Amino acid sequence: MTTDTVDPGTFVWFPEGMVQSHGATETDDVTFLFITNKAFDIHFTHLEGEPMPS
């Protein structure tokens, strides 16, 4: 996985079913707006035994 930096207000699109990561840190927050055409769920994959994305 690659890590890219985007500016505030930037539109970011992920393919359906892709594991996503965010840029929040212990000192910096992140805000998401999810737009979807079907039900979705959030899974914290690193808590389910999968490694955290780098």
C-alpha positions as CSV (number, residue, x, y, z in Angstrom):
1,M,0.0,0.0,0.0
2,T,1.2,3.5,-0.8
3,T,0.6,6.5,1.5
4,D,-0.3,9.7,-0.2
5,T,-0.9,13.1,1.3
6,V,-3.9,15.1,0.2
7,D,-4.9,18.7,1.0
8,P,-8.1,19.5,3.0
9,G,-11.2,19.5,0.8
10,T,-9.7,17.0,-1.7
11,F,-12.0,14.3,-3.1
12,V,-10.6,10.8,-2.6
13,W,-12.2,7.8,-4.2
14,F,-11.6,4.2,-3.2
15,P,-12.8,1.1,-5.1
16,E,-15.5,-0.9,-3.4
17,G,-14.3,-3.4,-0.8
18,M,-10.8,-1.8,-0.5
19,V,-9.2,-1.6,2.9
20,Q,-8.7,2.1,3.5
21,S,-6.6,4.0,6.0
22,H,-6.7,7.6,7.2
23,G,-4.2,10.3,8.2
24,A,-5.4,10.9,11.7
25,T,-2.6,10.9,14.3
26,E,-2.5,11.3,18.1
27,T,-2.4,15.0,17.6
28,D,-4.2,15.6,14.3
29,D,-7.9,14.7,13.5
30,V,-9.4,13.7,10.2
31,T,-13.0,14.2,9.0
32,F,-14.8,11.9,6.5
33,L,-17.9,12.3,4.5
34,F,-19.0,8.9,3.2
35,I,-21.2,8.8,0.1
36,T,-22.4,5.4,-0.9
37,N,-25.1,3.8,-2.9
38,K,-25.6,0.8,-0.5
39,A,-25.3,-0.1,3.1
40,F,-21.7,-0.3,4.4
41,D,-19.9,-1.1,7.6
42,I,-16.7,0.0,9.3
43,H,-14.3,-2.7,10.4
44,F,-11.1,-1.9,12.3
45,T,-9.0,-4.5,10.5
46,H,-6.0,-4.1,12.8
47,L,-8.3,-5.2,15.7
48,E,-9.4,-8.2,13.7
49,G,-5.9,-9.6,13.3
50,E,-4.9,-8.0,10.0
51,P,-1.9,-5.6,10.0
52,M,-2.5,-1.9,10.0
53,P,-1.9,-0.3,6.5
54,S,1.4,1.4,6.3
